[in-house]
Amino acid sequence: MVLRITYPLTQVAAVRMPERGSEDLVNAVEDMLKEDIQHIILDYQDVQFSSSVEIAEVLVARSMLVERGGRLDVVHLCAQMRSIFQVLKLDRLFDLDRDMQGLLEELSRTP
C-alpha cells in the first residue's frame, strides 16, 4: 500500500512494507521518482524479518533517491528488524527510532 502526501515543497510517499516478501521496491521507487516524489517512508509495522535481498533493495532505493536529492526513511522497526539493521551498520544510514507520526509532523514543519 502506498500513501501519497503533498507538502508545499515536497511530495512524500509512505509505503507499507509487506509482512512476507517484498514487492519490487526498486521499480516502485523508479516510478515514484518519475512522479516527482523525492521522499519515501518505508513502514515496517507488519515486518518481523527481511531477507538480504529485501534489505539490498532498500539500499538501492535509498541510493536512487539520494542521487536525485531525495531521502528514504524507515519507521516502525520491531526489535528484531532494528537488531538486523544495527548488525548491518544501517543505523549509520537510517534513524531507527522514527515513527510515522513524528516524521510526518517534522516534514509538515520543514519549509
Phi and psi restraints in degrees (range 20) as a CNS / XPLOR table:
assign (resid 1 and name C) (resid 2 and name N)
       (resid 2 and name CA) (resid 2 and name C) 1.0 -120.3 20.0 2
assign (resid 2 and name N) (resid 2 and name CA)
       (resid 2 and name C) (resid 3 and name N) 1.0 128.9 20.0 2
assign (resid 2 and name C) (resid 3 and name N)
       (resid 3 and name CA) (resid 3 and name C) 1.0 -111.6 20.0 2
assign (resid 3 and name N) (resid 3 and name CA)
       (resid 3 and name C) (resid 4 and name N) 1.0 124.5 20.0 2
assign (resid 3 and name C) (resid 4 and name N)
       (resid 4 and name CA) (resid 4 and name C) 1.0 -101.7 20.0 2
assign (resid 4 and name N) (resid 4 and name CA)
       (resid 4 and name C) (resid 5 and name N) 1.0 130.4 20.0 2
assign (resid 4 and name C) (resid 5 and name N)
       (resid 5 and name CA) (resid 5 and name C) 1.0 -124.5 20.0 2
assign (resid 5 and name N) (resid 5 and name CA)
       (resid 5 and name C) (resid 6 and name N) 1.0 131.6 20.0 2
assign (resid 5 and name C) (resid 6 and name N)
       (resid 6 and name CA) (resid 6 and name C) 1.0 -109.7 20.0 2
assign (resid 6 and name N) (resid 6 and name CA)
       (resid 6 and name C) (resid 7 and name N) 1.0 124.8 20.0 2
assign (resid 6 and name C) (resid 7 and name N)
       (resid 7 and name CA) (resid 7 and name C) 1.0 -111.5 20.0 2
assign (resid 7 and name N) (resid 7 and name CA)
       (resid 7 and name C) (resid 8 and name N) 1.0 164.4 20.0 2
assign (resid 7 and name C) (resid 8 and name N)
       (resid 8 and name CA) (resid 8 and name C) 1.0 -51.7 20.0 2
assign (resid 8 and name N) (resid 8 and name CA)
       (resid 8 and name C) (resid 9 and name N) 1.0 -38.0 20.0 2
assign (resid 8 and name C) (resid 9 and name N)
       (resid 9 and name CA) (resid 9 and name C) 1.0 -115.0 20.0 2
assign (resid 9 and name N) (resid 9 and name CA)
       (resid 9 and name C) (resid 10 and name N) 1.0 1.2 20.0 2
assign (resid 9 and name C) (resid 10 and name N)
       (resid 10 and name CA) (resid 10 and name C) 1.0 -152.5 20.0 2
assign (resid 10 and name N) (resid 10 and name CA)
       (resid 10 and name C) (resid 11 and name N) 1.0 153.0 20.0 2
assign (resid 10 and name C) (resid 11 and name N)
       (resid 11 and name CA) (resid 11 and name C) 1.0 -105.4 20.0 2
assign (resid 11 and name N) (resid 11 and name CA)
       (resid 11 and name C) (resid 12 and name N) 1.0 131.8 20.0 2
assign (resid 11 and name C) (resid 12 and name N)
       (resid 12 and name CA) (resid 12 and name C) 1.0 -123.0 20.0 2
assign (resid 12 and name N) (resid 12 and name CA)
       (resid 12 and name C) (resid 13 and name N) 1.0 138.8 20.0 2
assign (resid 12 and name C) (resid 13 and name N)
       (resid 13 and name CA) (resid 13 and name C) 1.0 -120.7 20.0 2
assign (resid 13 and name N) (resid 13 and name CA)
       (resid 13 and name C) (resid 14 and name N) 1.0 127.8 20.0 2
assign (resid 13 and name C) (resid 14 and name N)
       (resid 14 and name CA) (resid 14 and name C) 1.0 -103.7 20.0 2
assign (resid 14 and name N) (resid 14 and name CA)
       (resid 14 and name C) (resid 15 and name N) 1.0 124.4 20.0 2
assign (resid 14 and name C) (resid 15 and name N)
       (resid 15 and name CA) (resid 15 and name C) 1.0 -116.0 20.0 2
assign (resid 15 and name N) (resid 15 and name CA)
       (resid 15 and name C) (resid 16 and name N) 1.0 119.0 20.0 2
assign (resid 15 and name C) (resid 16 and name N)
       (resid 16 and name CA) (resid 16 and name C) 1.0 -79.1 20.0 2
assign (resid 16 and name N) (resid 16 and name CA)
       (resid 16 and name C) (resid 17 and name N) 1.0 114.8 20.0 2
assign (resid 16 and name C) (resid 17 and name N)
       (resid 17 and name CA) (resid 17 and name C) 1.0 -72.4 20.0 2
assign (resid 17 and name N) (resid 17 and name CA)
       (resid 17 and name C) (resid 18 and name N) 1.0 138.2 20.0 2
assign (resid 17 and name C) (resid 18 and name N)
       (resid 18 and name CA) (resid 18 and name C) 1.0 -70.5 20.0 2
assign (resid 18 and name N) (resid 18 and name CA)
       (resid 18 and name C) (resid 19 and name N) 1.0 150.0 20.0 2
assign (resid 18 and name C) (resid 19 and name N)
       (resid 19 and name CA) (resid 19 and name C) 1.0 -61.6 20.0 2
assign (resid 19 and name N) (resid 19 and name CA)
       (resid 19 and name C) (resid 20 and name N) 1.0 -41.1 20.0 2
assign (resid 19 and name C) (resid 20 and name N)
       (resid 20 and name CA) (resid 20 and name C) 1.0 -125.6 20.0 2
assign (resid 20 and name N) (resid 20 and name CA)
       (resid 20 and name C) (resid 21 and name N) 1.0 128.7 20.0 2
assign (resid 20 and name C) (resid 21 and name N)
       (resid 21 and name CA) (resid 21 and name C) 1.0 72.4 20.0 2
assign (resid 21 and name N) (resid 21 and name CA)
       (resid 21 and name C) (resid 22 and name N) 1.0 165.1 20.0 2
assign (resid 21 and name C) (resid 22 and name N)
       (resid 22 and name CA) (resid 22 and name C) 1.0 -124.8 20.0 2
assign (resid 22 and name N) (resid 22 and name CA)
       (resid 22 and name C) (resid 23 and name N) 1.0 139.0 20.0 2
assign (resid 22 and name C) (resid 23 and name N)
       (resid 23 and name CA) (resid 23 and name C) 1.0 -67.1 20.0 2
assign (resid 23 and name N) (resid 23 and name CA)
       (resid 23 and name C) (resid 24 and name N) 1.0 174.4 20.0 2
assign (resid 23 and name C) (resid 24 and name N)
       (resid 24 and name CA) (resid 24 and name C) 1.0 -75.7 20.0 2
assign (resid 24 and name N) (resid 24 and name CA)
       (resid 24 and name C) (resid 25 and name N) 1.0 86.4 20.0 2
assign (resid 24 and name C) (resid 25 and name N)
       (resid 25 and name CA) (resid 25 and name C) 1.0 -62.4 20.0 2
assign (resid 25 and name N) (resid 25 and name CA)
       (resid 25 and name C) (resid 26 and name N) 1.0 -40.5 20.0 2
assign (resid 25 and name C) (resid 26 and name N)
       (resid 26 and name CA) (resid 26 and name C) 1.0 -62.2 20.0 2
assign (resid 26 and name N) (resid 26 and name CA)
       (resid 26 and name C) (resid 27 and name N) 1.0 -45.0 20.0 2
assign (resid 26 and name C) (resid 27 and name N)
       (resid 27 and name CA) (resid 27 and name C) 1.0 -64.9 20.0 2
assign (resid 27 and name N) (resid 27 and name CA)
       (resid 27 and name C) (resid 28 and name N) 1.0 -38.3 20.0 2
assign (resid 27 and name C) (resid 28 and name N)
       (resid 28 and name CA) (resid 28 and name C) 1.0 -62.8 20.0 2
assign (resid 28 and name N) (resid 28 and name CA)
       (resid 28 and name C) (resid 29 and name N) 1.0 -41.2 20.0 2
assign (resid 28 and name C) (resid 29 and name N)
       (resid 29 and name CA) (resid 29 and name C) 1.0 -65.5 20.0 2
assign (resid 29 and name N) (resid 29 and name CA)
       (resid 29 and name C) (resid 30 and name N) 1.0 -41.6 20.0 2
assign (resid 29 and name C) (resid 30 and name N)
       (resid 30 and name CA) (resid 30 and name C) 1.0 -57.4 20.0 2
assign (resid 30 and name N) (resid 30 and name CA)
       (resid 30 and name C) (resid 31 and name N) 1.0 -43.5 20.0 2
assign (resid 30 and name C) (resid 31 and name N)
       (resid 31 and name CA) (resid 31 and name C) 1.0 -63.6 20.0 2
assign (resid 31 and name N) (resid 31 and name CA)
       (resid 31 and name C) (resid 32 and name N) 1.0 -41.6 20.0 2
assign (resid 31 and name C) (resid 32 and name N)
       (resid 32 and name CA) (resid 32 and name C) 1.0 -65.4 20.0 2
assign (resid 32 and name N) (resid 32 and name CA)
       (resid 32 and name C) (resid 33 and name N) 1.0 -38.5 20.0 2
assign (resid 32 and name C) (resid 33 and name N)
       (resid 33 and name CA) (resid 33 and name C) 1.0 -63.2 20.0 2
assign (resid 33 and name N) (resid 33 and name CA)
       (resid 33 and name C) (resid 34 and name N) 1.0 -35.2 20.0 2
assign (resid 33 and name C) (resid 34 and name N)
       (resid 34 and name CA) (resid 34 and name C) 1.0 -64.5 20.0 2
assign (resid 34 and name N) (resid 34 and name CA)
       (resid 34 and name C) (resid 35 and name N) 1.0 -25.6 20.0 2
assign (resid 34 and name C) (resid 35 and name N)
       (resid 35 and name CA) (resid 35 and name C) 1.0 -93.5 20.0 2
assign (resid 35 and name N) (resid 35 and name CA)
       (resid 35 and name C) (resid 36 and name N) 1.0 13.7 20.0 2
assign (resid 35 and name C) (resid 36 and name N)
       (resid 36 and name CA) (resid 36 and name C) 1.0 66.4 20.0 2
assign (resid 36 and name N) (resid 36 and name CA)
       (resid 36 and name C) (resid 37 and name N) 1.0 23.0 20.0 2
assign (resid 36 and name C) (resid 37 and name N)
       (resid 37 and name CA) (resid 37 and name C) 1.0 -81.2 20.0 2
assign (resid 37 and name N) (resid 37 and name CA)
       (resid 37 and name C) (resid 38 and name N) 1.0 123.1 20.0 2
assign (resid 37 and name C) (resid 38 and name N)
       (resid 38 and name CA) (resid 38 and name C) 1.0 -111.0 20.0 2
assign (resid 38 and name N) (resid 38 and name CA)
       (resid 38 and name C) (resid 39 and name N) 1.0 -6.2 20.0 2
assign (resid 38 and name C) (resid 39 and name N)
       (resid 39 and name CA) (resid 39 and name C) 1.0 -135.0 20.0 2
assign (resid 39 and name N) (resid 39 and name CA)
       (resid 39 and name C) (resid 40 and name N) 1.0 123.6 20.0 2
assign (resid 39 and name C) (resid 40 and name N)
       (resid 40 and name CA) (resid 40 and name C) 1.0 -121.6 20.0 2
assign (resid 40 and name N) (resid 40 and name CA)
       (resid 40 and name C) (resid 41 and name N) 1.0 133.4 20.0 2
assign (resid 40 and name C) (resid 41 and name N)
       (resid 41 and name CA) (resid 41 and name C) 1.0 -112.5 20.0 2
assign (resid 41 and name N) (resid 41 and name CA)
       (resid 41 and name C) (resid 42 and name N) 1.0 122.3 20.0 2
assign (resid 41 and name C) (resid 42 and name N)
       (resid 42 and name CA) (resid 42 and name C) 1.0 -97.7 20.0 2
assign (resid 42 and name N) (resid 42 and name CA)
       (resid 42 and name C) (resid 43 and name N) 1.0 117.9 20.0 2
assign (resid 42 and name C) (resid 43 and name N)
       (resid 43 and name CA) (resid 43 and name C) 1.0 -96.6 20.0 2
assign (resid 43 and name N) (resid 43 and name CA)
       (resid 43 and name C) (resid 44 and name N) 1.0 112.8 20.0 2
assign (resid 43 and name C) (resid 44 and name N)
       (resid 44 and name CA) (resid 44 and name C) 1.0 -96.4 20.0 2
assign (resid 44 and name N) (resid 44 and name CA)
       (resid 44 and name C) (resid 45 and name N) 1.0 23.0 20.0 2
assign (resid 44 and name C) (resid 45 and name N)
       (resid 45 and name CA) (resid 45 and name C) 1.0 -53.4 20.0 2
assign (resid 45 and name N) (resid 45 and name CA)
       (resid 45 and name C) (resid 46 and name N) 1.0 -38.4 20.0 2
assign (resid 45 and name C) (resid 46 and name N)
       (resid 46 and name CA) (resid 46 and name C) 1.0 -98.4 20.0 2
assign (resid 46 and name N) (resid 46 and name CA)
       (resid 46 and name C) (resid 47 and name N) 1.0 6.3 20.0 2
assign (resid 46 and name C) (resid 47 and name N)
       (resid 47 and name CA) (resid 47 and name C) 1.0 -103.1 20.0 2
assign (resid 47 and name N) (resid 47 and name CA)
       (resid 47 and name C) (resid 48 and name N) 1.0 126.7 20.0 2
assign (resid 47 and name C) (resid 48 and name N)
       (resid 48 and name CA) (resid 48 and name C) 1.0 -104.4 20.0 2
assign (resid 48 and name N) (resid 48 and name CA)
       (resid 48 and name C) (resid 49 and name N) 1.0 -19.3 20.0 2
assign (resid 48 and name C) (resid 49 and name N)
       (resid 49 and name CA) (resid 49 and name C) 1.0 -156.8 20.0 2
assign (resid 49 and name N) (resid 49 and name CA)
       (resid 49 and name C) (resid 50 and name N) 1.0 146.0 20.0 2
assign (resid 49 and name C) (resid 50 and name N)
       (resid 50 and name CA) (resid 50 and name C) 1.0 -132.0 20.0 2
assign (resid 50 and name N) (resid 50 and name CA)
       (resid 50 and name C) (resid 51 and name N) 1.0 141.3 20.0 2
assign (resid 50 and name C) (resid 51 and name N)
       (resid 51 and name CA) (resid 51 and name C) 1.0 -76.5 20.0 2
assign (resid 51 and name N) (resid 51 and name CA)
       (resid 51 and name C) (resid 52 and name N) 1.0 168.2 20.0 2
assign (resid 51 and name C) (resid 52 and name N)
       (resid 52 and name CA) (resid 52 and name C) 1.0 -63.2 20.0 2
assign (resid 52 and name N) (resid 52 and name CA)
       (resid 52 and name C) (resid 53 and name N) 1.0 -32.7 20.0 2
assign (resid 52 and name C) (resid 53 and name N)
       (resid 53 and name CA) (resid 53 and name C) 1.0 -65.5 20.0 2
assign (resid 53 and name N) (resid 53 and name CA)
       (resid 53 and name C) (resid 54 and name N) 1.0 -43.3 20.0 2
assign (resid 53 and name C) (resid 54 and name N)
       (resid 54 and name CA) (resid 54 and name C) 1.0 -65.6 20.0 2
assign (resid 54 and name N) (resid 54 and name CA)
       (resid 54 and name C) (resid 55 and name N) 1.0 -40.6 20.0 2
assign (resid 54 and name C) (resid 55 and name N)
       (resid 55 and name CA) (resid 55 and name C) 1.0 -67.5 20.0 2
assign (resid 55 and name N) (resid 55 and name CA)
       (resid 55 and name C) (resid 56 and name N) 1.0 -37.9 20.0 2
assign (resid 55 and name C) (resid 56 and name N)
       (resid 56 and name CA) (resid 56 and name C) 1.0 -61.1 20.0 2
assign (resid 56 and name N) (resid 56 and name CA)
       (resid 56 and name C) (resid 57 and name N) 1.0 -38.8 20.0 2
assign (resid 56 and name C) (resid 57 and name N)
       (resid 57 and name CA) (resid 57 and name C) 1.0 -63.2 20.0 2
assign (resid 57 and name N) (resid 57 and name CA)
       (resid 57 and name C) (resid 58 and name N) 1.0 -38.8 20.0 2
assign (resid 57 and name C) (resid 58 and name N)
       (resid 58 and name CA) (resid 58 and name C) 1.0 -62.1 20.0 2
assign (resid 58 and name N) (resid 58 and name CA)
       (resid 58 and name C) (resid 59 and name N) 1.0 -42.7 20.0 2
assign (resid 58 and name C) (resid 59 and name N)
       (resid 59 and name CA) (resid 59 and name C) 1.0 -66.9 20.0 2
assign (resid 59 and name N) (resid 59 and name CA)
       (resid 59 and name C) (resid 60 and name N) 1.0 -39.6 20.0 2
assign (resid 59 and name C) (resid 60 and name N)
       (resid 60 and name CA) (resid 60 and name C) 1.0 -64.8 20.0 2
assign (resid 60 and name N) (resid 60 and name CA)
       (resid 60 and name C) (resid 61 and name N) 1.0 -43.6 20.0 2
assign (resid 60 and name C) (resid 61 and name N)
       (resid 61 and name CA) (resid 61 and name C) 1.0 -60.8 20.0 2
assign (resid 61 and name N) (resid 61 and name CA)
       (resid 61 and name C) (resid 62 and name N) 1.0 -43.3 20.0 2
assign (resid 61 and name C) (resid 62 and name N)
       (resid 62 and name CA) (resid 62 and name C) 1.0 -61.0 20.0 2
assign (resid 62 and name N) (resid 62 and name CA)
       (resid 62 and name C) (resid 63 and name N) 1.0 -44.8 20.0 2
assign (resid 62 and name C) (resid 63 and name N)
       (resid 63 and name CA) (resid 63 and name C) 1.0 -60.1 20.0 2
assign (resid 63 and name N) (resid 63 and name CA)
       (resid 63 and name C) (resid 64 and name N) 1.0 -42.3 20.0 2
assign (resid 63 and name C) (resid 64 and name N)
       (resid 64 and name CA) (resid 64 and name C) 1.0 -60.7 20.0 2
assign (resid 64 and name N) (resid 64 and name CA)
       (resid 64 and name C) (resid 65 and name N) 1.0 -42.6 20.0 2
assign (resid 64 and name C) (resid 65 and name N)
       (resid 65 and name CA) (resid 65 and name C) 1.0 -68.4 20.0 2
assign (resid 65 and name N) (resid 65 and name CA)
       (resid 65 and name C) (resid 66 and name N) 1.0 -46.6 20.0 2
assign (resid 65 and name C) (resid 66 and name N)
       (resid 66 and name CA) (resid 66 and name C) 1.0 -61.2 20.0 2
assign (resid 66 and name N) (resid 66 and name CA)
       (resid 66 and name C) (resid 67 and name N) 1.0 -39.7 20.0 2
assign (resid 66 and name C) (resid 67 and name N)
       (resid 67 and name CA) (resid 67 and name C) 1.0 -59.2 20.0 2
assign (resid 67 and name N) (resid 67 and name CA)
       (resid 67 and name C) (resid 68 and name N) 1.0 -26.9 20.0 2
assign (resid 67 and name C) (resid 68 and name N)
       (resid 68 and name CA) (resid 68 and name C) 1.0 -104.7 20.0 2
assign (resid 68 and name N) (resid 68 and name CA)
       (resid 68 and name C) (resid 69 and name N) 1.0 16.8 20.0 2
assign (resid 68 and name C) (resid 69 and name N)
       (resid 69 and name CA) (resid 69 and name C) 1.0 80.2 20.0 2
assign (resid 69 and name N) (resid 69 and name CA)
       (resid 69 and name C) (resid 70 and name N) 1.0 15.4 20.0 2
assign (resid 69 and name C) (resid 70 and name N)
       (resid 70 and name CA) (resid 70 and name C) 1.0 -97.6 20.0 2
assign (resid 70 and name N) (resid 70 and name CA)
       (resid 70 and name C) (resid 71 and name N) 1.0 -168.1 20.0 2
assign (resid 70 and name C) (resid 71 and name N)
       (resid 71 and name CA) (resid 71 and name C) 1.0 -150.2 20.0 2
assign (resid 71 and name N) (resid 71 and name CA)
       (resid 71 and name C) (resid 72 and name N) 1.0 145.9 20.0 2
assign (resid 71 and name C) (resid 72 and name N)
       (resid 72 and name CA) (resid 72 and name C) 1.0 -128.9 20.0 2
assign (resid 72 and name N) (resid 72 and name CA)
       (resid 72 and name C) (resid 73 and name N) 1.0 128.1 20.0 2
assign (resid 72 and name C) (resid 73 and name N)
       (resid 73 and name CA) (resid 73 and name C) 1.0 -120.4 20.0 2
assign (resid 73 and name N) (resid 73 and name CA)
       (resid 73 and name C) (resid 74 and name N) 1.0 155.3 20.0 2
assign (resid 73 and name C) (resid 74 and name N)
       (resid 74 and name CA) (resid 74 and name C) 1.0 -118.3 20.0 2
assign (resid 74 and name N) (resid 74 and name CA)
       (resid 74 and name C) (resid 75 and name N) 1.0 142.9 20.0 2
assign (resid 74 and name C) (resid 75 and name N)
       (resid 75 and name CA) (resid 75 and name C) 1.0 -135.2 20.0 2
assign (resid 75 and name N) (resid 75 and name CA)
       (resid 75 and name C) (resid 76 and name N) 1.0 160.9 20.0 2
assign (resid 75 and name C) (resid 76 and name N)
       (resid 76 and name CA) (resid 76 and name C) 1.0 57.9 20.0 2
assign (resid 76 and name N) (resid 76 and name CA)
       (resid 76 and name C) (resid 77 and name N) 1.0 47.6 20.0 2
assign (resid 76 and name C) (resid 77 and name N)
       (resid 77 and name CA) (resid 77 and name C) 1.0 -79.1 20.0 2
assign (resid 77 and name N) (resid 77 and name CA)
       (resid 77 and name C) (resid 78 and name N) 1.0 129.8 20.0 2
assign (resid 77 and name C) (resid 78 and name N)
       (resid 78 and name CA) (resid 78 and name C) 1.0 -72.2 20.0 2
assign (resid 78 and name N) (resid 78 and name CA)
       (resid 78 and name C) (resid 79 and name N) 1.0 171.7 20.0 2
assign (resid 78 and name C) (resid 79 and name N)
       (resid 79 and name CA) (resid 79 and name C) 1.0 -58.8 20.0 2
assign (resid 79 and name N) (resid 79 and name CA)
       (resid 79 and name C) (resid 80 and name N) 1.0 -41.1 20.0 2
assign (resid 79 and name C) (resid 80 and name N)
       (resid 80 and name CA) (resid 80 and name C) 1.0 -66.9 20.0 2
assign (resid 80 and name N) (resid 80 and name CA)
       (resid 80 and name C) (resid 81 and name N) 1.0 -43.0 20.0 2
assign (resid 80 and name C) (resid 81 and name N)
       (resid 81 and name CA) (resid 81 and name C) 1.0 -66.7 20.0 2
assign (resid 81 and name N) (resid 81 and name CA)
       (resid 81 and name C) (resid 82 and name N) 1.0 -39.4 20.0 2
assign (resid 81 and name C) (resid 82 and name N)
       (resid 82 and name CA) (resid 82 and name C) 1.0 -59.8 20.0 2
assign (resid 82 and name N) (resid 82 and name CA)
       (resid 82 and name C) (resid 83 and name N) 1.0 -43.2 20.0 2
assign (resid 82 and name C) (resid 83 and name N)
       (resid 83 and name CA) (resid 83 and name C) 1.0 -63.1 20.0 2
assign (resid 83 and name N) (resid 83 and name CA)
       (resid 83 and name C) (resid 84 and name N) 1.0 -42.8 20.0 2
assign (resid 83 and name C) (resid 84 and name N)
       (resid 84 and name CA) (resid 84 and name C) 1.0 -60.2 20.0 2
assign (resid 84 and name N) (resid 84 and name CA)
       (resid 84 and name C) (resid 85 and name N) 1.0 -46.7 20.0 2
assign (resid 84 and name C) (resid 85 and name N)
       (resid 85 and name CA) (resid 85 and name C) 1.0 -61.8 20.0 2
assign (resid 85 and name N) (resid 85 and name CA)
       (resid 85 and name C) (resid 86 and name N) 1.0 -38.9 20.0 2
assign (resid 85 and name C) (resid 86 and name N)
       (resid 86 and name CA) (resid 86 and name C) 1.0 -68.9 20.0 2
assign (resid 86 and name N) (resid 86 and name CA)
       (resid 86 and name C) (resid 87 and name N) 1.0 -43.3 20.0 2
assign (resid 86 and name C) (resid 87 and name N)
       (resid 87 and name CA) (resid 87 and name C) 1.0 -59.7 20.0 2
assign (resid 87 and name N) (resid 87 and name CA)
       (resid 87 and name C) (resid 88 and name N) 1.0 -38.0 20.0 2
assign (resid 87 and name C) (resid 88 and name N)
       (resid 88 and name CA) (resid 88 and name C) 1.0 -83.0 20.0 2
assign (resid 88 and name N) (resid 88 and name CA)
       (resid 88 and name C) (resid 89 and name N) 1.0 4.1 20.0 2
assign (resid 88 and name C) (resid 89 and name N)
       (resid 89 and name CA) (resid 89 and name C) 1.0 63.1 20.0 2
assign (resid 89 and name N) (resid 89 and name CA)
       (resid 89 and name C) (resid 90 and name N) 1.0 25.3 20.0 2
assign (resid 89 and name C) (resid 90 and name N)
       (resid 90 and name CA) (resid 90 and name C) 1.0 -77.8 20.0 2
assign (resid 90 and name N) (resid 90 and name CA)
       (resid 90 and name C) (resid 91 and name N) 1.0 -9.8 20.0 2
assign (resid 90 and name C) (resid 91 and name N)
       (resid 91 and name CA) (resid 91 and name C) 1.0 -68.2 20.0 2
assign (resid 91 and name N) (resid 91 and name CA)
       (resid 91 and name C) (resid 92 and name N) 1.0 -10.3 20.0 2
assign (resid 91 and name C) (resid 92 and name N)
       (resid 92 and name CA) (resid 92 and name C) 1.0 -79.7 20.0 2
assign (resid 92 and name N) (resid 92 and name CA)
       (resid 92 and name C) (resid 93 and name N) 1.0 -21.9 20.0 2
assign (resid 92 and name C) (resid 93 and name N)
       (resid 93 and name CA) (resid 93 and name C) 1.0 -102.2 20.0 2
assign (resid 93 and name N) (resid 93 and name CA)
       (resid 93 and name C) (resid 94 and name N) 1.0 -28.2 20.0 2
assign (resid 93 and name C) (resid 94 and name N)
       (resid 94 and name CA) (resid 94 and name C) 1.0 -127.3 20.0 2
assign (resid 94 and name N) (resid 94 and name CA)
       (resid 94 and name C) (resid 95 and name N) 1.0 144.3 20.0 2
assign (resid 94 and name C) (resid 95 and name N)
       (resid 95 and name CA) (resid 95 and name C) 1.0 -82.1 20.0 2
assign (resid 95 and name N) (resid 95 and name CA)
       (resid 95 and name C) (resid 96 and name N) 1.0 110.3 20.0 2
assign (resid 95 and name C) (resid 96 and name N)
       (resid 96 and name CA) (resid 96 and name C) 1.0 -81.3 20.0 2
assign (resid 96 and name N) (resid 96 and name CA)
       (resid 96 and name C) (resid 97 and name N) 1.0 -4.2 20.0 2
assign (resid 96 and name C) (resid 97 and name N)
       (resid 97 and name CA) (resid 97 and name C) 1.0 -100.8 20.0 2
assign (resid 97 and name N) (resid 97 and name CA)
       (resid 97 and name C) (resid 98 and name N) 1.0 10.6 20.0 2
assign (resid 97 and name C) (resid 98 and name N)
       (resid 98 and name CA) (resid 98 and name C) 1.0 -74.6 20.0 2
assign (resid 98 and name N) (resid 98 and name CA)
       (resid 98 and name C) (resid 99 and name N) 1.0 146.3 20.0 2
assign (resid 98 and name C) (resid 99 and name N)
       (resid 99 and name CA) (resid 99 and name C) 1.0 -122.9 20.0 2
assign (resid 99 and name N) (resid 99 and name CA)
       (resid 99 and name C) (resid 100 and name N) 1.0 159.7 20.0 2
assign (resid 99 and name C) (resid 100 and name N)
       (resid 100 and name CA) (resid 100 and name C) 1.0 -59.8 20.0 2
assign (resid 100 and name N) (resid 100 and name CA)
       (resid 100 and name C) (resid 101 and name N) 1.0 -48.2 20.0 2
assign (resid 100 and name C) (resid 101 and name N)
       (resid 101 and name CA) (resid 101 and name C) 1.0 -60.8 20.0 2
assign (resid 101 and name N) (resid 101 and name CA)
       (resid 101 and name C) (resid 102 and name N) 1.0 -46.9 20.0 2
assign (resid 101 and name C) (resid 102 and name N)
       (resid 102 and name CA) (resid 102 and name C) 1.0 -62.5 20.0 2
assign (resid 102 and name N) (resid 102 and name CA)
       (resid 102 and name C) (resid 103 and name N) 1.0 -40.6 20.0 2
assign (resid 102 and name C) (resid 103 and name N)
       (resid 103 and name CA) (resid 103 and name C) 1.0 -66.7 20.0 2
assign (resid 103 and name N) (resid 103 and name CA)
       (resid 103 and name C) (resid 104 and name N) 1.0 -43.4 20.0 2
assign (resid 103 and name C) (resid 104 and name N)
       (resid 104 and name CA) (resid 104 and name C) 1.0 -65.8 20.0 2
assign (resid 104 and name N) (resid 104 and name CA)
       (resid 104 and name C) (resid 105 and name N) 1.0 -37.2 20.0 2
assign (resid 104 and name C) (resid 105 and name N)
       (resid 105 and name CA) (resid 105 and name C) 1.0 -63.6 20.0 2
assign (resid 105 and name N) (resid 105 and name CA)
       (resid 105 and name C) (resid 106 and name N) 1.0 -42.3 20.0 2
assign (resid 105 and name C) (resid 106 and name N)
       (resid 106 and name CA) (resid 106 and name C) 1.0 -60.3 20.0 2
assign (resid 106 and name N) (resid 106 and name CA)
       (resid 106 and name C) (resid 107 and name N) 1.0 -44.8 20.0 2
assign (resid 106 and name C) (resid 107 and name N)
       (resid 107 and name CA) (resid 107 and name C) 1.0 -65.3 20.0 2
assign (resid 107 and name N) (resid 107 and name CA)
       (resid 107 and name C) (resid 108 and name N) 1.0 -35.5 20.0 2
assign (resid 107 and name C) (resid 108 and name N)
       (resid 108 and name CA) (resid 108 and name C) 1.0 -69.1 20.0 2
assign (resid 108 and name N) (resid 108 and name CA)
       (resid 108 and name C) (resid 109 and name N) 1.0 -22.8 20.0 2
assign (resid 108 and name C) (resid 109 and name N)
       (resid 109 and name CA) (resid 109 and name C) 1.0 -91.6 20.0 2
assign (resid 109 and name N) (resid 109 and name CA)
       (resid 109 and name C) (resid 110 and name N) 1.0 -13.5 20.0 2
assign (resid 109 and name C) (resid 110 and name N)
       (resid 110 and name CA) (resid 110 and name C) 1.0 -75.3 20.0 2
assign (resid 110 and name N) (resid 110 and name CA)
       (resid 110 and name C) (resid 111 and name N) 1.0 125.8 20.0 2
